[in-house]
Amino acid sequence: MRRRLLLSTLAVAVVAILLLGIPLAYAAHKLVYEEAGRSLDREASSIAGSVGYSLEKPQPVTGAVIAREYPGRRVSVTLPDGRAITAGPPPHGHALSATATHGAVRVRVSRPVSQVRDAALRLIMLIAALALLGVAVTVGLAMVQARRFMLPLQELAETADRLGSGNARPRPRRYGIPEIDQVAEVLDRSAVRITDLVVAGRQFATDASHQLRTPLTALSMRLEEMIEAADYPDVVREEGAAAVAQAERLVAVVEQLLARARHDPTGGAVPSPIDEVITQQVKEWRPSFRKVGRDVRIIGEQGLVGLTNPEGLSQIVATLLENSLAHGAGTVTIHTKPGAGSVVVEIGDEGAGIPPELEPRIFDRSVSGAHGTGLGLYLARSLAVVDGGRLELLQSRPAVFGVFLREAAEARLATERVVMGPA
């Protein structure tokens, strides 16, 4: 598309320059010849007047004086007594001539056509040079415009591709082109809707599991009371014991459903080495930080494994690094450490931090400290929740965010086979 845009712009420029340049060159050529004729007329009249004035004084009239005053001209003067005075070299080839009279004095001035032709050619070459300069400027502007249009389209295509692969991190950048900015806003809204659907689905499964577990627990208690009250009826005791066993199995099934809801395949949470994800993101973002004189460093315990979707964790880390690059200052520190039943990734910088008025709403939609969309942190927290983790603001000034991931051991219950049936 960039090539087509350049070629179409160049074609329009060339056609416009030709439509303007050809008539201009013709008019300039004609103007040079007309101006040369008028100049010869003025020179002939001036010489005739000067000769007539000299004769009236009387003063001598010589060809040397005329040649000195009008170099490059062939001048023929016919005096009243019939004498002829010539000045200047005779022209070679065709010549332009002009004649003037003053009383009985007749003057003829000539100049070679080649001189006029050379002047016309220089003017045409100047017009051609300006035309080429115009083409070059047009190509330069076309390249700038092509880059201005193509870069946003390429970035939007990448964003759409990420949405298709489940990466719902929005692109807060806007380009100043209303139509392209509108497409970017639609993609950002789509990213929000996709994330909300994933979170809503997981929340529904979690709520359903909790709501089922409570009545099943109550059923187990009632059946246990029934068994304790039946002292002699063996059948009641036997059926009651079977019912208790079945209820206990249902409770186990719900527990596994709850674990699977926390380990939702939509999120794709698996035991993942977090060092690989963080290292990859640091490698991707470090050049951008170094361009502005900043750096990113990794400290803490290595080799930690958390239960997360690697792509989702990459999005969360990328969002935090992007926010630090846009709003923070100084060196960004990524600190990995084990927590109480979780794996913690802390990301902070040395900037001024988050304004107090934004601190309670920092994870809300459309809340931004600058000119962003206010979706980045909202979606990052949603992605953390999808995988059963959480994203929190640990410190406001300077800003430090904490990503809390579940330990890999929690994946065991979610992967066990669900068995239902009689005891």
C-alpha positions as CSV (number, residue, x, y, z in Angstrom):
1,M,0.0,0.0,0.0
2,R,2.9,2.4,0.7
3,R,4.2,1.8,-2.8
4,R,0.8,2.5,-4.3
5,L,0.5,5.6,-2.3
6,L,3.9,6.9,-3.3
7,L,3.3,6.1,-7.0
8,S,-0.1,7.7,-7.1
9,T,1.2,10.9,-5.4
10,L,4.2,11.0,-7.7
11,A,2.0,10.5,-10.8
12,V,-0.3,13.4,-9.7
13,A,2.6,15.6,-9.0
14,V,4.3,14.9,-12.3
15,V,1.0,15.5,-14.3
16,A,0.4,18.8,-12.4
17,I,4.0,19.9,-13.0
18,L,3.8,19.1,-16.7
19,L,0.5,20.8,-17.1
20,L,2.0,23.9,-15.5
21,G,5.6,23.6,-16.7
22,I,5.1,23.1,-20.4
23,P,3.0,26.2,-21.0
24,L,5.3,28.1,-18.6
25,A,8.4,27.1,-20.6
26,Y,6.7,28.0,-23.9
27,A,5.6,31.4,-22.5
28,A,9.1,32.0,-21.1
29,H,10.7,31.1,-24.4
30,K,8.4,33.5,-26.3
31,L,8.9,36.2,-23.7
32,V,12.7,36.0,-24.0
33,Y,12.5,36.6,-27.8
34,E,10.0,39.4,-27.4
35,E,12.1,41.1,-24.8
36,A,15.2,40.8,-27.0
37,G,13.3,42.5,-29.9
38,R,12.1,45.3,-27.6
39,S,15.6,45.7,-26.2
40,L,17.0,46.1,-29.8
41,D,14.3,48.7,-30.5
42,R,15.2,50.7,-27.5
43,E,18.9,50.5,-28.3
44,A,18.4,51.5,-31.9
45,S,16.3,54.5,-30.8
46,S,18.9,55.5,-28.2
47,I,21.8,55.3,-30.7
48,A,19.8,57.3,-33.3
49,G,19.1,60.0,-30.8
50,S,22.7,60.1,-29.6
51,V,24.0,60.4,-33.1
52,G,21.5,63.1,-34.1
53,Y,22.4,65.1,-30.9
54,S,26.2,64.7,-31.7
55,L,25.7,66.0,-35.3
56,E,23.8,69.0,-34.0
57,K,26.7,70.1,-31.6
58,P,28.6,69.2,-33.8
59,Q,30.6,66.3,-32.2
60,P,32.5,63.5,-34.0
61,V,30.7,60.2,-34.2
62,T,32.9,57.1,-34.3
63,G,32.2,53.4,-34.4
64,A,34.6,52.8,-31.5
65,V,32.5,54.8,-29.1
66,I,29.3,53.0,-30.1
67,A,30.9,49.6,-29.9
68,R,32.2,50.4,-26.3
69,E,28.7,51.5,-25.2
70,Y,26.9,48.6,-26.9
71,P,29.1,45.5,-26.7
72,G,27.9,42.4,-28.6
73,R,25.9,44.4,-31.0
74,R,26.3,45.0,-34.7
75,V,25.4,48.7,-35.3
76,S,25.1,50.3,-38.7
77,V,24.5,54.1,-38.8
78,T,23.7,56.0,-41.9
79,L,24.4,59.7,-41.6
80,P,22.5,62.5,-43.5
81,D,25.4,63.0,-45.9
82,G,25.2,59.3,-46.9
83,R,28.2,58.2,-44.9
84,A,27.9,54.8,-43.0
85,I,29.4,54.0,-39.6
86,T,29.6,50.5,-38.4
87,A,30.4,49.2,-34.9
88,G,30.7,45.7,-33.4
89,P,31.5,42.4,-34.9
90,P,29.3,41.1,-37.7
91,P,26.8,38.4,-36.5
92,H,27.4,34.8,-37.5
93,G,24.3,33.0,-38.8
94,H,20.8,34.3,-38.2
95,A,20.4,37.6,-36.3
96,L,17.7,39.7,-34.7
97,S,17.6,43.3,-36.0
98,A,15.8,46.6,-35.1
99,T,15.8,49.8,-37.0
100,A,15.2,53.4,-35.8
101,T,15.5,56.9,-37.4
102,H,16.1,60.3,-36.0
103,G,15.7,63.0,-38.6
104,A,18.0,62.0,-41.4
105,V,19.9,59.6,-39.3
106,R,19.1,55.9,-39.7
107,V,20.3,53.2,-37.3
108,R,20.2,49.4,-37.5
109,V,21.1,47.3,-34.5
110,S,21.6,43.5,-34.8
111,R,22.5,40.7,-32.4
112,P,23.1,36.9,-33.0
113,V,20.0,34.7,-32.5
114,S,22.3,32.3,-30.6
115,Q,22.6,34.8,-27.8
116,V,18.8,35.0,-27.4
117,R,18.5,31.2,-27.8
118,D,21.0,30.6,-25.1
119,A,19.1,33.0,-22.7
120,A,15.9,31.2,-23.5
121,L,17.5,27.9,-22.9
122,R,18.9,29.0,-19.5
123,L,15.4,30.1,-18.5
124,I,13.9,26.8,-19.6
125,M,16.6,24.9,-17.7
126,L,15.8,26.9,-14.6
127,I,12.1,26.0,-15.0
128,A,13.0,22.4,-15.4
129,A,15.3,22.5,-12.4
130,L,12.4,24.0,-10.3
131,A,10.1,21.3,-11.7
132,L,12.5,18.5,-10.6
133,L,12.8,20.2,-7.2
134,G,9.1,20.2,-7.0
135,V,9.0,16.4,-7.8
136,A,11.6,15.7,-5.2
137,V,9.8,17.7,-2.5
138,T,6.6,15.9,-3.5
139,V,8.2,12.5,-3.2
140,G,9.6,13.5,0.2
141,L,6.2,14.7,1.4
142,A,4.6,11.6,0.0
143,M,7.0,9.4,1.9
144,V,6.3,11.3,5.1
145,Q,2.5,11.0,4.5
146,A,2.8,7.3,3.6
147,R,4.7,6.6,6.8
148,R,2.2,8.6,8.8
149,F,-0.7,6.6,7.3
150,M,1.0,3.2,7.2
151,L,2.5,3.0,10.7
152,P,-0.9,3.4,12.4
153,L,-2.4,0.9,10.1
154,Q,0.3,-1.6,10.8
155,E,0.0,-1.1,14.5
156,L,-3.8,-1.5,14.3
157,A,-3.3,-4.7,12.3
158,E,-1.0,-6.0,15.1
159,T,-3.6,-5.0,17.7
160,A,-6.4,-6.8,15.9
161,D,-4.1,-9.9,15.5
162,R,-3.4,-9.8,19.3
163,L,-7.2,-9.6,20.0
164,G,-7.7,-12.7,17.9
165,S,-5.0,-14.6,19.8
166,G,-6.5,-13.6,23.2
167,N,-4.1,-10.7,24.0
168,A,-6.6,-8.0,25.1
169,R,-4.1,-5.3,26.1
170,P,-5.2,-2.0,24.5
171,R,-3.0,0.4,22.5
172,P,-3.4,3.8,24.2
173,R,-1.6,5.6,21.4
174,R,-3.6,7.9,19.1
175,Y,-2.4,9.2,15.8
176,G,-4.2,12.5,15.1
177,I,-6.0,11.1,12.1
178,P,-9.8,11.0,13.0
179,E,-10.6,7.9,10.9
180,I,-7.7,5.8,12.2
181,D,-8.3,7.0,15.8
182,Q,-11.9,5.9,15.5
183,V,-10.7,2.4,14.5
184,A,-8.3,2.4,17.4
185,E,-11.1,3.3,19.8
186,V,-13.3,0.5,18.4
187,L,-10.4,-2.0,18.9
188,D,-9.9,-0.8,22.5
189,R,-13.6,-1.2,23.2
190,S,-13.4,-4.7,21.8
191,A,-10.5,-5.5,24.0
192,V,-12.5,-4.3,27.0
193,R,-15.5,-6.4,26.0
194,I,-13.4,-9.5,25.4
195,T,-11.8,-9.2,28.8
196,D,-15.2,-8.5,30.5
197,L,-16.6,-11.6,28.9
198,V,-13.7,-13.8,30.1
199,V,-13.9,-12.4,33.6
200,A,-17.7,-12.7,33.7
201,G,-17.5,-16.3,32.6
202,R,-15.0,-17.2,35.2
203,Q,-17.0,-15.3,37.9
204,F,-20.1,-17.1,36.9
205,A,-18.4,-20.5,37.3
206,T,-16.9,-19.4,40.6
207,D,-20.3,-18.2,42.0
208,A,-22.1,-21.3,40.8
209,S,-19.5,-23.5,42.6
210,H,-19.9,-21.6,45.8
211,Q,-23.7,-21.6,45.6
212,L,-23.7,-25.4,45.0
213,R,-21.3,-26.1,47.8
214,T,-23.3,-24.5,50.5
215,P,-26.6,-26.6,50.1
216,L,-24.6,-29.8,49.6
217,T,-22.8,-29.2,52.9
218,A,-26.2,-28.7,54.6
219,L,-27.5,-31.9,53.0
220,S,-24.5,-33.8,54.4
221,M,-25.2,-32.5,57.9
222,R,-28.9,-33.4,57.7
223,L,-28.1,-36.9,56.5
224,E,-25.6,-37.4,59.3
225,E,-28.3,-36.4,61.9
226,M,-30.7,-38.9,60.3
227,I,-28.2,-41.7,60.7
228,E,-27.5,-40.8,64.3
229,A,-31.2,-40.9,65.1
230,A,-31.8,-44.3,63.4
231,D,-30.7,-46.8,66.1
232,Y,-32.2,-50.0,64.8
233,P,-33.5,-49.7,61.2
234,D,-30.6,-51.2,59.3
235,V,-32.0,-50.2,55.9
236,V,-32.3,-46.5,56.9
237,R,-28.8,-46.6,58.3
238,E,-27.5,-48.2,55.1
239,E,-29.3,-45.8,52.7
240,G,-28.4,-42.9,54.8
241,A,-24.7,-43.8,54.8
242,A,-24.9,-44.2,51.0
243,A,-26.6,-40.8,50.7
244,V,-23.9,-39.2,52.9
245,A,-21.2,-40.8,50.7
246,Q,-22.9,-39.5,47.6
247,A,-23.2,-36.1,49.1
248,E,-19.5,-36.1,50.0
249,R,-18.7,-37.1,46.4
250,L,-20.8,-34.2,45.2
251,V,-18.9,-31.8,47.5
252,A,-15.7,-33.2,46.1
253,V,-17.0,-32.6,42.6
254,V,-17.9,-29.0,43.4
255,E,-14.5,-28.5,44.9
256,Q,-12.9,-29.7,41.7
257,L,-15.3,-27.5,39.7
258,L,-14.2,-24.5,41.9
259,A,-10.6,-25.4,41.2
260,R,-11.2,-25.6,37.5
261,A,-13.1,-22.3,37.6
262,R,-9.9,-20.8,39.1
263,H,-7.9,-22.6,36.5
264,D,-10.2,-21.6,33.7
265,P,-9.0,-22.8,30.3
266,T,-10.1,-19.5,28.8
267,G,-7.3,-17.9,30.8
268,G,-4.9,-20.8,30.0
269,A,-3.3,-20.7,33.5
270,V,-0.5,-23.3,33.7
271,P,2.5,-23.6,35.9
272,S,4.9,-21.2,34.3
273,P,8.5,-20.0,35.1
274,I,8.0,-16.3,35.6
275,D,11.7,-15.6,34.9
276,E,11.2,-16.4,31.2
277,V,8.2,-14.0,30.8
278,I,9.9,-11.2,32.7
279,T,13.2,-11.6,30.8
280,Q,11.4,-11.5,27.5
281,Q,9.5,-8.3,28.4
282,V,12.6,-6.6,29.7
283,K,14.5,-7.5,26.5
284,E,11.6,-6.0,24.5
285,W,11.2,-2.8,26.5
286,R,14.8,-2.0,27.5
287,P,15.7,-0.3,24.2
288,S,12.8,2.1,24.6
289,F,13.8,3.0,28.1
290,R,17.5,3.5,27.1
291,K,16.4,5.9,24.4
292,V,15.2,8.3,27.1
293,G,18.2,7.6,29.4
294,R,16.5,5.1,31.7
295,D,16.9,1.4,32.4
296,V,15.1,-1.7,33.6
297,R,16.7,-4.1,36.2
298,I,15.6,-7.5,37.6
299,I,16.3,-8.4,41.2
300,G,15.0,-11.0,43.7
301,E,14.7,-14.7,43.8
302,Q,15.1,-16.6,40.5
303,G,13.4,-19.8,39.4
304,L,10.0,-19.1,40.8
305,V,7.0,-20.9,39.2
306,G,3.5,-19.4,39.3
307,L,0.1,-20.6,38.0
308,T,-0.6,-18.2,35.2
309,N,-1.1,-17.8,31.5
310,P,2.3,-16.7,30.2
311,E,0.7,-14.5,27.5
312,G,-1.5,-12.9,30.2
313,L,1.4,-12.3,32.5
314,S,3.3,-10.8,29.5
315,Q,0.5,-8.4,28.9
316,I,0.4,-7.3,32.6
317,V,4.1,-6.7,32.8
318,A,4.1,-4.9,29.4
319,T,1.3,-2.6,30.6
320,L,3.1,-1.7,33.8
321,L,6.4,-1.1,31.9
322,E,4.5,1.0,29.3
323,N,2.9,3.1,32.1
324,S,6.3,3.6,33.7
325,L,7.8,4.7,30.4
326,A,5.0,7.2,29.8
327,H,4.4,8.5,33.3
328,G,7.4,7.5,35.5
329,A,11.1,8.3,35.8
330,G,14.4,6.8,36.7
331,T,15.3,3.1,36.8
332,V,12.4,0.5,36.8
333,T,13.0,-2.3,39.2
334,I,11.3,-5.7,38.8
335,H,11.5,-7.7,42.1
336,T,10.4,-11.3,42.1
337,K,9.9,-13.1,45.5
338,P,7.7,-15.8,47.1
339,G,4.8,-14.6,49.2
340,A,2.3,-16.2,51.6
341,G,0.7,-18.8,49.4
342,S,1.6,-16.9,46.2
343,V,4.4,-15.7,43.9
344,V,4.9,-12.0,43.8
345,V,6.2,-9.8,41.1
346,E,6.7,-6.1,42.2
347,I,7.3,-3.5,39.5
348,G,8.2,0.1,40.5
349,D,10.2,3.1,39.4
350,E,11.7,6.3,40.8
351,G,9.2,8.8,39.5
352,A,6.8,11.2,41.3
353,G,4.2,8.4,41.6
354,I,0.4,8.5,41.4
355,P,-1.5,11.7,42.4
356,P,-3.6,11.3,45.6
357,E,-6.8,12.0,43.8
358,L,-6.2,9.1,41.3
359,E,-5.0,6.6,43.9
360,P,-8.4,5.1,44.9
361,R,-9.6,4.9,41.3
362,I,-6.3,3.9,39.6
363,F,-7.8,0.5,38.3
364,D,-11.1,2.0,37.2
365,R,-12.0,2.2,33.5
366,S,-11.2,5.5,31.8
367,V,-9.0,6.7,34.6
368,S,-5.7,8.1,33.4
369,G,-3.1,10.4,34.8
370,A,-2.3,11.9,31.4
371,H,-3.7,11.6,27.9
372,G,-4.1,7.8,27.8
373,T,-7.3,5.8,27.4
374,G,-7.4,4.7,31.0
375,L,-7.9,1.0,30.0
376,G,-4.4,-0.4,30.5
377,L,-4.5,-1.0,34.3
378,Y,-8.1,-2.0,34.2
379,L,-7.5,-4.7,31.7
380,A,-4.2,-5.8,33.4
381,R,-6.1,-6.3,36.7
382,S,-8.8,-8.2,34.8
383,L,-6.2,-10.5,33.2
384,A,-4.7,-11.2,36.6
385,V,-8.2,-12.1,38.0
386,V,-8.9,-14.4,35.1
387,D,-5.9,-16.6,36.1
388,G,-6.9,-16.5,39.8
389,G,-4.3,-13.9,40.7
390,R,-4.5,-10.2,41.5
391,L,-2.9,-6.9,40.7
392,E,-2.5,-4.3,43.4
393,L,-1.0,-0.9,44.0
394,L,1.5,-1.5,46.8
395,Q,3.0,2.0,47.0
396,S,1.8,5.3,45.5
397,R,4.9,7.5,45.6
398,P,7.0,6.3,44.0
399,A,4.6,3.9,42.3
400,V,5.0,0.2,43.0
401,F,2.6,-2.4,41.6
402,G,2.4,-6.0,42.8
403,V,1.3,-9.0,40.7
404,F,0.2,-11.9,42.9
405,L,0.1,-15.3,41.2
406,R,-1.1,-18.5,42.6
407,E,1.4,-21.2,43.5
408,A,1.9,-24.0,40.9
409,A,0.7,-26.6,43.5
410,E,-2.9,-25.3,43.2
411,A,-3.0,-26.8,39.7
412,R,-3.1,-30.4,41.0
413,L,-6.7,-30.4,42.1
414,A,-7.9,-28.8,38.9
415,T,-6.3,-31.5,36.8
416,E,-7.7,-34.5,38.7
417,R,-10.4,-36.5,37.0
418,V,-13.9,-35.9,38.3
419,V,-15.6,-39.1,39.4
420,M,-19.3,-39.3,40.1
421,G,-21.2,-42.4,41.0
422,P,-22.3,-44.6,43.9
423,A,-19.9,-45.2,46.8
